């Protein structure tokens, strides 16, 4: 009789533990699946056309260029941004200009693109979906991705700016170009994160 009571109590304990552990483990698995497998975005460009990461599938690399229309440093990089786009857009590298300022309208983005000679896709990201995904808080910041959306490089375009109000006469490190070149050559990016100098992003739209 004593053995039966002990066995019964042990069975009750095991059932209770199973009831607690299984839902927690299942919930964690479900959350991980959602975070890793189903992330996606749909954003409008300055013309009102929708874009998503599906466009990336046939690219060798994707470059997101986070800029600020009112940021002097960001605007100063327009010539170099256009040179990089010209150099690599014919090599299956897809480029997007990203406005993460929630107050920028499509009309303003179109005017800004015309003023600075941008002739590639300009996305409006008022809720900062892409900025949050890739940890961007400063403009200008360049982000290099593979077609699956994995971040391969994030940071400055080059080392022209030392700090706010301080810049080199001659650029000696072309970080974004070097990162793109490495990926196209099938090599890892030597320095995957660098510190950009520029303007902080404003709060996202709700």
Number of C-alpha atoms within 10 A of each C-alpha: 6 7 7 9 10 10 11 11 10 12 12 11 11 11 10 11 11 11 11 11 10 10 11 11 11 10 11 11 11 11 12 11 12 11 9 8 9 9 11 11 12 13 18 16 21 21 14 12 10 12 14 11 15 13 11 19 13 11 16 16 24 27 23 21 25 26 25 25 17 11 15 13 19 21 17 12 17 18 13 12 21 15 11 16 20 12 12 17 16 9 12 14 22 23 21 18 22 26 27 29 22 17 13 16 14 18 12 13 21 16 14 17 19 11 10 14 13 18 13 14 18 24 26 24 22 22 16 23 15 18 22 12 10 18 10 21 19 22 27 28 26 26 25 27 23 18 19 13 17 11 17 20 24 26 23 25 27 19 19 18 18 12 12 10 9 10 12 11 8 8 11 10 13 13 23 25 15 16 23 25 15 14 17 16 9 9 11 15 18 11 13 16 15 17 13 22 23 22 19 13 21 15 13 16 12 7
